[in-house]
Amino acid sequence: MNKIKVKSTIVEIDGDEMARIMWHMVKEQLLLPFIEMNVSYYDLQLKKRDETDDKITLEAAEAIKKYGVGVKCATITPDKNRVKEYTLKQEWKSPNGTIRAALDGTVFRAPILVKNILPAVRSWKKPIHIGRHAYGDVYKNCEYRVPEAGKAEIMFSNSAGKELWR
């Protein structure tokens, strides 16, 4: 079988923990057997960011500027407990925030779809898009499992409590 050659260099940004393991499996089993690609590799695991005083994150962002595309694994944004656990120099900033600021934009997440891995709900044909933006890299989210079919709405009320609709 002839491999498909990817024209552009792809910035590969490796991450932490299970994301790192899963990405390597995806790359080795689902990508490299079928495509030939040039990669500019950056290891953003927590220890490496600490060793480089987080300069590696800025280098990865500069590479994305240069090549126009990057694939990033999930990374740890350390809190006080992680600083102790990994014996880090400090609580490094969110790599996503650093990259987003360097690119002057938003980091978008998109799934990698593969024909031989079927979705859990096979009858669903419409795309599901979830945009998540952490303002100022504050990640306070709420997870909610939808118990039945229905619709989700966002409502705005002014300071007097009046609901305003367009």
Secondary structure, 3 states (H helix, E strand, C coil): CCCEECCCCEEEEECCHHHHHHHHHHHHHHHCCCEECCEEEEECCHHHHHHCCCHHHHHHHHHHHHHCCEEECCCCCCCHHHHHHCCCCCCCCCHHHHHHHHHCCCCCCCCCCCCCCCCCCCCCCCCCCCCCCCHHHCCCCCCCCCCCCCCCCCCEECCCCCEECC
